[in-house]
């Protein structure tokens, strides 16, 4: 009986695990990247004092637009060196 209870508790705790989301960070969409090449095109986004490149969803893709942003650094070859981030979520500030 105790083993069955322990197994149920263990299974319940494993099933209730959720991936931890990064916290939202205040950011600003600065403007469009004028290069607009296949690898470089997108929008410039300022997070704290760092400037990144990102694909911003259309409703938020406006110059000097303050947003809340969840992101991660893009680890693909050539993208990391160019300062690309992958947007996880975005909403208006």
Backbone as XML, in Angstrom:
<?xml version="1.0"?>
<chain id="A" units="angstrom">
  <residue number="1" name="UNK">
    <atom name="N" x="0.826" y="-1.191" z="0.000"/>
    <atom name="CA" x="0.000" y="0.000" z="0.000"/>
    <atom name="C" x="0.877" y="1.264" z="0.000"/>
  </residue>
  <residue number="2" name="UNK">
    <atom name="N" x="1.901" y="1.246" z="0.843"/>
    <atom name="CA" x="2.779" y="2.420" z="0.905"/>
    <atom name="C" x="3.538" y="2.602" z="-0.413"/>
  </residue>
  <residue number="3" name="UNK">
    <atom name="N" x="3.936" y="1.462" z="-1.031"/>
    <atom name="CA" x="4.640" y="1.555" z="-2.305"/>
    <atom name="C" x="3.729" y="2.130" z="-3.390"/>
  </residue>
  <residue number="4" name="UNK">
    <atom name="N" x="2.483" y="1.702" z="-3.407"/>
    <atom name="CA" x="1.532" y="2.199" z="-4.403"/>
    <atom name="C" x="1.300" y="3.690" z="-4.216"/>
  </residue>
  <residue number="5" name="UNK">
    <atom name="N" x="1.172" y="4.128" z="-2.974"/>
    <atom name="CA" x="0.989" y="5.545" z="-2.674"/>
    <atom name="C" x="2.219" y="6.350" z="-3.108"/>
  </residue>
  <residue number="6" name="UNK">
    <atom name="N" x="3.414" y="5.808" z="-2.814"/>
    <atom name="CA" x="4.651" y="6.493" z="-3.196"/>
    <atom name="C" x="4.754" y="6.607" z="-4.718"/>
  </residue>
  <residue number="7" name="UNK">
    <atom name="N" x="4.369" y="5.566" z="-5.438"/>
    <atom name="CA" x="4.419" y="5.596" z="-6.901"/>
    <atom name="C" x="3.430" y="6.619" z="-7.449"/>
  </residue>
  <residue number="8" name="UNK">
    <atom name="N" x="2.228" y="6.667" z="-6.875"/>
    <atom name="CA" x="1.234" y="7.645" z="-7.312"/>
    <atom name="C" x="1.706" y="9.079" z="-7.075"/>
  </residue>
  <residue number="9" name="UNK">
    <atom name="N" x="2.306" y="9.308" z="-5.923"/>
    <atom name="CA" x="2.821" y="10.647" z="-5.613"/>
    <atom name="C" x="3.937" y="11.014" z="-6.589"/>
  </residue>
  <residue number="10" name="UNK">
    <atom name="N" x="4.828" y="10.078" z="-6.870"/>
    <atom name="CA" x="5.933" y="10.320" z="-7.793"/>
    <atom name="C" x="5.408" y="10.609" z="-9.204"/>
  </residue>
  <residue number="11" name="UNK">
    <atom name="N" x="4.472" y="9.805" z="-9.679"/>
    <atom name="CA" x="3.900" y="10.026" z="-11.006"/>
    <atom name="C" x="3.158" y="11.359" z="-11.082"/>
  </residue>
  <residue number="12" name="UNK">
    <atom name="N" x="2.424" y="11.680" z="-10.034"/>
    <atom name="CA" x="1.700" y="12.951" z="-10.003"/>
    <atom name="C" x="2.634" y="14.142" z="-10.047"/>
  </residue>
  <residue number="13" name="UNK">
    <atom name="N" x="3.748" y="14.055" z="-9.327"/>
    <atom name="CA" x="4.688" y="15.179" z="-9.324"/>
    <atom name="C" x="5.395" y="15.311" z="-10.665"/>
  </residue>
  <residue number="14" name="UNK">
    <atom name="N" x="5.676" y="14.184" z="-11.334"/>
    <atom name="CA" x="6.314" y="14.249" z="-12.644"/>
    <atom name="C" x="5.376" y="14.802" z="-13.700"/>
  </residue>
  <residue number="15" name="UNK">
    <atom name="N" x="4.115" y="14.473" z="-13.614"/>
    <atom name="CA" x="3.152" y="14.935" z="-14.616"/>
    <atom name="C" x="2.813" y="16.407" z="-14.450"/>
  </residue>
  <residue number="16" name="UNK">
    <atom name="N" x="3.025" y="16.943" z="-13.270"/>
    <atom name="CA" x="2.679" y="18.337" z="-13.044"/>
    <atom name="C" x="3.846" y="19.285" z="-13.298"/>
  </residue>
  <residue number="17" name="UNK">
    <atom name="N" x="4.979" y="18.774" z="-13.738"/>
    <atom name="CA" x="6.132" y="19.629" z="-14.022"/>
    <atom name="C" x="5.879" y="20.432" z="-15.287"/>
  </residue>
  <residue number="18" name="UNK">
    <atom name="N" x="6.154" y="21.710" z="-15.204"/>
    <atom name="CA" x="6.031" y="22.601" z="-16.354"/>
    <atom name="C" x="7.384" y="23.215" z="-16.636"/>
  </residue>
  <residue number="19" name="UNK">
    <atom name="N" x="7.624" y="23.492" z="-17.907"/>
    <atom name="CA" x="8.856" y="24.156" z="-18.276"/>
    <atom name="C" x="8.816" y="25.578" z="-17.728"/>
  </residue>
  <residue number="20" name="UNK">
    <atom name="N" x="9.899" y="25.997" z="-17.108"/>
    <atom name="CA" x="9.971" y="27.334" z="-16.542"/>
    <atom name="C" x="10.169" y="28.332" z="-17.677"/>
  </residue>
  <residue number="21" name="UNK">
    <atom name="N" x="9.284" y="29.314" z="-17.745"/>
    <atom name="CA" x="9.376" y="30.348" z="-18.771"/>
    <atom name="C" x="10.315" y="31.453" z="-18.290"/>
  </residue>
  <residue number="22" name="UNK">
    <atom name="N" x="11.119" y="32.003" z="-19.189"/>
    <atom name="CA" x="11.922" y="33.154" z="-18.782"/>
    <atom name="C" x="10.993" y="34.320" z="-18.457"/>
  </residue>
  <residue number="23" name="UNK">
    <atom name="N" x="11.439" y="35.180" z="-17.584"/>
    <atom name="CA" x="10.590" y="36.309" z="-17.213"/>
    <atom name="C" x="10.533" y="37.324" z="-18.351"/>
  </residue>
  <residue number="24" name="UNK">
    <atom name="N" x="9.464" y="38.103" z="-18.354"/>
    <atom name="CA" x="9.324" y="39.147" z="-19.370"/>
    <atom name="C" x="10.297" y="40.276" z="-19.073"/>
  </residue>
  <residue number="25" name="UNK">
    <atom name="N" x="10.853" y="40.819" z="-20.122"/>
    <atom name="CA" x="11.835" y="41.897" z="-19.997"/>
    <atom name="C" x="11.336" y="43.084" z="-20.807"/>
  </residue>
  <residue number="26" name="UNK">
    <atom name="N" x="11.509" y="44.263" z="-20.239"/>
    <atom name="CA" x="11.156" y="45.483" z="-20.966"/>
    <atom name="C" x="12.140" y="45.665" z="-22.122"/>
  </residue>
  <residue number="27" name="UNK">
    <atom name="N" x="11.606" y="45.881" z="-23.310"/>
    <atom name="CA" x="12.431" y="46.069" z="-24.502"/>
    <atom name="C" x="11.780" y="47.132" z="-25.381"/>
  </residue>
  <residue number="28" name="UNK">
    <atom name="N" x="12.522" y="47.566" z="-26.382"/>
    <atom name="CA" x="12.002" y="48.544" z="-27.337"/>
    <atom name="C" x="12.375" y="48.105" z="-28.743"/>
  </residue>
  <residue number="29" name="UNK">
    <atom name="N" x="11.393" y="48.069" z="-29.617"/>
    <atom name="CA" x="11.662" y="47.835" z="-31.038"/>
    <atom name="C" x="12.217" y="49.151" z="-31.566"/>
  </residue>
  <residue number="30" name="UNK">
    <atom name="N" x="13.460" y="49.144" z="-31.988"/>
    <atom name="CA" x="14.130" y="50.375" z="-32.409"/>
    <atom name="C" x="13.760" y="50.751" z="-33.837"/>
  </residue>
  <residue number="31" name="UNK">
    <atom name="N" x="13.833" y="49.805" z="-34.736"/>
    <atom name="CA" x="13.518" y="50.090" z="-36.136"/>
    <atom name="C" x="13.882" y="48.913" z="-37.007"/>
  </residue>
  <residue number="32" name="UNK">
    <atom name="N" x="13.559" y="49.019" z="-38.263"/>
    <atom name="CA" x="13.803" y="47.940" z="-39.210"/>
    <atom name="C" x="15.285" y="47.889" z="-39.558"/>
  </residue>
  <residue number="33" name="UNK">
    <atom name="N" x="15.782" y="46.687" z="-39.786"/>
    <atom name="CA" x="17.165" y="46.486" z="-40.205"/>
    <atom name="C" x="17.244" y="46.826" z="-41.693"/>
  </residue>
  <residue number="34" name="UNK">
    <atom name="N" x="17.971" y="47.865" z="-42.067"/>
    <atom name="CA" x="17.986" y="48.304" z="-43.469"/>
    <atom name="C" x="18.638" y="47.306" z="-44.423"/>
  </residue>
  <residue number="35" name="UNK">
    <atom name="N" x="19.406" y="46.361" z="-43.915"/>
    <atom name="CA" x="20.061" y="45.400" z="-44.800"/>
    <atom name="C" x="19.040" y="44.462" z="-45.440"/>
  </residue>
  <residue number="36" name="UNK">
    <atom name="N" x="18.062" y="44.020" z="-44.672"/>
    <atom name="CA" x="16.968" y="43.166" z="-45.141"/>
    <atom name="C" x="17.427" y="42.026" z="-46.054"/>
  </residue>
  <residue number="37" name="UNK">
    <atom name="N" x="18.610" y="41.476" z="-45.801"/>
    <atom name="CA" x="19.024" y="40.306" z="-46.569"/>
    <atom name="C" x="18.380" y="39.072" z="-45.937"/>
  </residue>
  <residue number="38" name="UNK">
    <atom name="N" x="18.478" y="37.937" z="-46.585"/>
    <atom name="CA" x="17.830" y="36.729" z="-46.091"/>
    <atom name="C" x="18.287" y="36.337" z="-44.698"/>
  </residue>
  <residue number="39" name="UNK">
    <atom name="N" x="19.536" y="36.577" z="-44.385"/>
    <atom name="CA" x="20.061" y="36.215" z="-43.075"/>
    <atom name="C" x="19.976" y="37.375" z="-42.094"/>
  </residue>
  <residue number="40" name="UNK">
    <atom name="N" x="20.074" y="38.606" z="-42.581"/>
    <atom name="CA" x="20.208" y="39.756" z="-41.696"/>
    <atom name="C" x="18.923" y="40.542" z="-41.476"/>
  </residue>
  <residue number="41" name="UNK">
    <atom name="N" x="17.923" y="40.352" z="-42.313"/>
    <atom name="CA" x="16.724" y="41.179" z="-42.225"/>
    <atom name="C" x="15.960" y="40.973" z="-40.939"/>
  </residue>
  <residue number="42" name="UNK">
    <atom name="N" x="15.176" y="41.928" z="-40.566"/>
    <atom name="CA" x="14.398" y="41.849" z="-39.337"/>
    <atom name="C" x="14.326" y="43.217" z="-38.686"/>
  </residue>
  <residue number="43" name="UNK">
    <atom name="N" x="14.128" y="43.203" z="-37.390"/>
    <atom name="CA" x="14.011" y="44.432" z="-36.618"/>
    <atom name="C" x="15.107" y="44.493" z="-35.568"/>
  </residue>
  <residue number="44" name="UNK">
    <atom name="N" x="15.557" y="45.706" z="-35.270"/>
    <atom name="CA" x="16.474" y="45.906" z="-34.161"/>
    <atom name="C" x="15.647" y="46.058" z="-32.893"/>
  </residue>
  <residue number="45" name="UNK">
    <atom name="N" x="16.056" y="45.353" z="-31.851"/>
    <atom name="CA" x="15.373" y="45.396" z="-30.563"/>
    <atom name="C" x="16.400" y="45.695" z="-29.490"/>
  </residue>
  <residue number="46" name="UNK">
    <atom name="N" x="16.103" y="46.696" z="-28.644"/>
    <atom name="CA" x="17.007" y="47.039" z="-27.548"/>
    <atom name="C" x="16.467" y="46.441" z="-26.255"/>
  </residue>
  <residue number="47" name="UNK">
    <atom name="N" x="17.322" y="45.638" z="-25.604"/>
    <atom name="CA" x="17.029" y="45.070" z="-24.296"/>
    <atom name="C" x="18.116" y="45.582" z="-23.370"/>
  </residue>
  <residue number="48" name="UNK">
    <atom name="N" x="17.731" y="46.349" z="-22.361"/>
    <atom name="CA" x="18.689" y="47.075" z="-21.516"/>
    <atom name="C" x="19.545" y="47.937" z="-22.438"/>
  </residue>
  <residue number="49" name="UNK">
    <atom name="N" x="20.846" y="47.707" z="-22.476"/>
    <atom name="CA" x="21.697" y="48.515" z="-23.355"/>
    <atom name="C" x="22.208" y="47.706" z="-24.546"/>
  </residue>
  <residue number="50" name="UNK">
    <atom name="N" x="21.664" y="46.511" z="-24.757"/>
    <atom name="CA" x="22.126" y="45.628" z="-25.825"/>
    <atom name="C" x="21.165" y="45.669" z="-27.009"/>
  </residue>
  <residue number="51" name="UNK">
    <atom name="N" x="21.725" y="45.741" z="-28.197"/>
    <atom name="CA" x="20.929" y="45.773" z="-29.419"/>
    <atom name="C" x="20.958" y="44.387" z="-30.068"/>
  </residue>
  <residue number="52" name="UNK">
    <atom name="N" x="19.779" y="43.837" z="-30.338"/>
    <atom name="CA" x="19.644" y="42.529" z="-30.974"/>
    <atom name="C" x="18.873" y="42.673" z="-32.275"/>
  </residue>
  <residue number="53" name="UNK">
    <atom name="N" x="18.927" y="41.610" z="-33.089"/>
    <atom name="CA" x="18.068" y="41.485" z="-34.276"/>
    <atom name="C" x="17.031" y="40.425" z="-33.967"/>
  </residue>
  <residue number="54" name="UNK">
    <atom name="N" x="15.792" y="40.634" z="-34.444"/>
    <atom name="CA" x="14.731" y="39.664" z="-34.194"/>
    <atom name="C" x="13.639" y="39.786" z="-35.237"/>
  </residue>
  <residue number="55" name="UNK">
    <atom name="N" x="12.922" y="38.699" z="-35.437"/>
    <atom name="CA" x="11.696" y="38.731" z="-36.232"/>
    <atom name="C" x="10.573" y="39.083" z="-35.272"/>
  </residue>
  <residue number="56" name="UNK">
    <atom name="N" x="10.024" y="40.258" z="-35.405"/>
    <atom name="CA" x="8.965" y="40.754" z="-34.520"/>
    <atom name="C" x="7.619" y="40.563" z="-35.214"/>
  </residue>
  <residue number="57" name="UNK">
    <atom name="N" x="6.631" y="40.010" z="-34.497"/>
    <atom name="CA" x="5.294" y="39.862" z="-35.108"/>
    <atom name="C" x="4.742" y="41.212" z="-35.572"/>
  </residue>
  <residue number="58" name="UNK">
    <atom name="N" x="4.007" y="41.182" z="-36.660"/>
    <atom name="CA" x="3.506" y="42.388" z="-37.321"/>
    <atom name="C" x="2.819" y="43.404" z="-36.401"/>
  </residue>
  <residue number="59" name="UNK">
    <atom name="N" x="1.943" y="42.994" z="-35.468"/>
    <atom name="CA" x="1.270" y="44.012" z="-34.643"/>
    <atom name="C" x="2.235" y="44.851" z="-33.786"/>
  </residue>
  <residue number="60" name="UNK">
    <atom name="N" x="3.442" y="44.332" z="-33.528"/>
    <atom name="CA" x="4.403" y="45.022" z="-32.668"/>
    <atom name="C" x="5.572" y="45.606" z="-33.450"/>
  </residue>
  <residue number="61" name="UNK">
    <atom name="N" x="5.616" y="45.368" z="-34.749"/>
    <atom name="CA" x="6.735" y="45.779" z="-35.591"/>
    <atom name="C" x="6.577" y="47.235" z="-36.018"/>
  </residue>
  <residue number="62" name="UNK">
    <atom name="N" x="6.885" y="48.136" z="-35.081"/>
    <atom name="CA" x="6.837" y="49.577" z="-35.328"/>
    <atom name="C" x="8.051" y="50.212" z="-34.659"/>
  </residue>
  <residue number="63" name="UNK">
    <atom name="N" x="8.630" y="51.189" z="-35.286"/>
    <atom name="CA" x="9.800" y="51.860" z="-34.719"/>
    <atom name="C" x="9.455" y="52.527" z="-33.395"/>
  </residue>
  <residue number="64" name="UNK">
    <atom name="N" x="10.373" y="52.451" z="-32.455"/>
    <atom name="CA" x="10.252" y="53.039" z="-31.111"/>
    <atom name="C" x="9.043" y="52.513" z="-30.340"/>
  </residue>
  <residue number="65" name="UNK">
    <atom name="N" x="8.732" y="51.243" z="-30.521"/>
    <atom name="CA" x="7.587" y="50.617" z="-29.871"/>
    <atom name="C" x="8.035" y="49.915" z="-28.585"/>
  </residue>
  <residue number="66" name="UNK">
    <atom name="N" x="7.563" y="50.344" z="-27.396"/>
    <atom name="CA" x="7.922" y="49.668" z="-26.145"/>
    <atom name="C" x="7.113" y="48.372" z="-25.993"/>
  </residue>
  <residue number="67" name="UNK">
    <atom name="N" x="7.815" y="47.278" z="-25.696"/>
    <atom name="CA" x="7.176" y="45.972" z="-25.573"/>
    <atom name="C" x="7.685" y="45.226" z="-24.348"/>
  </residue>
  <residue number="68" name="UNK">
    <atom name="N" x="6.953" y="44.199" z="-23.956"/>
    <atom name="CA" x="7.413" y="43.199" z="-22.997"/>
    <atom name="C" x="7.822" y="42.000" z="-23.832"/>
  </residue>
  <residue number="69" name="UNK">
    <atom name="N" x="8.973" y="41.412" z="-23.537"/>
    <atom name="CA" x="9.550" y="40.402" z="-24.412"/>
    <atom name="C" x="10.079" y="39.223" z="-23.606"/>
  </residue>
  <residue number="70" name="UNK">
    <atom name="N" x="9.808" y="38.017" z="-24.086"/>
    <atom name="CA" x="10.480" y="36.805" z="-23.627"/>
    <atom name="C" x="11.271" y="36.299" z="-24.834"/>
  </residue>
  <residue number="71" name="UNK">
    <atom name="N" x="12.550" y="35.995" z="-24.632"/>
    <atom name="CA" x="13.384" y="35.599" z="-25.761"/>
    <atom name="C" x="14.497" y="34.677" z="-25.310"/>
  </residue>
  <residue number="72" name="UNK">
    <atom name="N" x="15.167" y="34.096" z="-26.286"/>
    <atom name="CA" x="16.408" y="33.375" z="-26.018"/>
    <atom name="C" x="17.377" y="33.685" z="-27.150"/>
  </residue>
  <residue number="73" name="UNK">
    <atom name="N" x="18.653" y="33.592" z="-26.858"/>
    <atom name="CA" x="19.663" y="33.860" z="-27.877"/>
    <atom name="C" x="19.601" y="32.771" z="-28.934"/>
  </residue>
  <residue number="74" name="UNK">
    <atom name="N" x="19.723" y="33.163" z="-30.183"/>
    <atom name="CA" x="19.707" y="32.212" z="-31.292"/>
    <atom name="C" x="21.093" y="31.589" z="-31.398"/>
  </residue>
  <residue number="75" name="UNK">
    <atom name="N" x="21.178" y="30.291" z="-31.191"/>
    <atom name="CA" x="22.469" y="29.595" z="-31.162"/>
    <atom name="C" x="22.884" y="29.017" z="-32.512"/>
  </residue>
  <residue number="76" name="UNK">
    <atom name="N" x="22.107" y="29.242" z="-33.561"/>
    <atom name="CA" x="22.472" y="28.710" z="-34.878"/>
    <atom name="C" x="23.736" y="29.384" z="-35.389"/>
  </residue>
  <residue number="77" name="UNK">
    <atom name="N" x="24.537" y="28.650" z="-36.171"/>
    <atom name="CA" x="25.753" y="29.258" z="-36.731"/>
    <atom name="C" x="25.408" y="30.524" z="-37.522"/>
  </residue>
  <residue number="78" name="UNK">
    <atom name="N" x="26.225" y="31.521" z="-37.377"/>
    <atom name="CA" x="26.104" y="32.834" z="-38.026"/>
    <atom name="C" x="25.032" y="33.721" z="-37.394"/>
  </residue>
  <residue number="79" name="UNK">
    <atom name="N" x="23.986" y="33.168" z="-36.839"/>
    <atom name="CA" x="22.941" y="33.988" z="-36.223"/>
    <atom name="C" x="23.410" y="34.554" z="-34.888"/>
  </residue>
  <residue number="80" name="UNK">
    <atom name="N" x="24.103" y="33.735" z="-34.099"/>
    <atom name="CA" x="24.596" y="34.175" z="-32.794"/>
    <atom name="C" x="25.561" y="35.346" z="-32.949"/>
  </residue>
  <residue number="81" name="UNK">
    <atom name="N" x="26.450" y="35.241" z="-33.929"/>
    <atom name="CA" x="27.448" y="36.291" z="-34.152"/>
    <atom name="C" x="26.808" y="37.605" z="-34.589"/>
  </residue>
  <residue number="82" name="UNK">
    <atom name="N" x="25.668" y="37.511" z="-35.265"/>
    <atom name="CA" x="24.983" y="38.715" z="-35.746"/>
    <atom name="C" x="24.013" y="39.297" z="-34.715"/>
  </residue>
  <residue number="83" name="UNK">
    <atom name="N" x="23.916" y="38.670" z="-33.540"/>
    <atom name="CA" x="23.072" y="39.213" z="-32.481"/>
    <atom name="C" x="21.590" y="38.892" z="-32.620"/>
  </residue>
  <residue number="84" name="UNK">
    <atom name="N" x="21.265" y="37.753" z="-33.213"/>
    <atom name="CA" x="19.856" y="37.365" z="-33.367"/>
    <atom name="C" x="19.320" y="36.758" z="-32.086"/>
  </residue>
  <residue number="85" name="UNK">
    <atom name="N" x="18.055" y="37.021" z="-31.811"/>
    <atom name="CA" x="17.346" y="36.373" z="-30.714"/>
    <atom name="C" x="16.093" y="35.714" z="-31.282"/>
  </residue>
  <residue number="86" name="UNK">
    <atom name="N" x="15.611" y="34.700" z="-30.568"/>
    <atom name="CA" x="14.356" y="34.044" z="-30.916"/>
    <atom name="C" x="13.288" y="34.544" z="-29.958"/>
  </residue>
  <residue number="87" name="UNK">
    <atom name="N" x="12.260" y="35.158" z="-30.478"/>
    <atom name="CA" x="11.187" y="35.712" z="-29.661"/>
    <atom name="C" x="10.265" y="34.581" z="-29.205"/>
  </residue>
  <residue number="88" name="UNK">
    <atom name="N" x="10.079" y="34.458" z="-27.903"/>
    <atom name="CA" x="9.175" y="33.446" z="-27.334"/>
    <atom name="C" x="7.781" y="34.016" z="-27.135"/>
  </residue>
  <residue number="89" name="UNK">
    <atom name="N" x="7.699" y="35.252" z="-26.668"/>
    <atom name="CA" x="6.416" y="35.936" z="-26.535"/>
    <atom name="C" x="6.664" y="37.439" z="-26.505"/>
  </residue>
  <residue number="90" name="UNK">
    <atom name="N" x="5.659" y="38.173" z="-26.929"/>
    <atom name="CA" x="5.762" y="39.635" z="-26.949"/>
    <atom name="C" x="4.369" y="40.199" z="-26.681"/>
  </residue>
  <residue number="91" name="UNK">
    <atom name="N" x="4.333" y="41.307" z="-25.966"/>
    <atom name="CA" x="3.076" y="42.024" z="-25.751"/>
    <atom name="C" x="3.403" y="43.502" z="-25.543"/>
  </residue>
  <residue number="92" name="UNK">
    <atom name="N" x="2.401" y="44.322" z="-25.735"/>
    <atom name="CA" x="2.581" y="45.770" z="-25.630"/>
    <atom name="C" x="2.823" y="46.188" z="-24.183"/>
  </residue>
  <residue number="93" name="UNK">
    <atom name="N" x="3.686" y="47.175" z="-23.998"/>
    <atom name="CA" x="3.908" y="47.752" z="-22.669"/>
    <atom name="C" x="2.967" y="48.898" z="-22.448"/>
  </residue>
</chain>
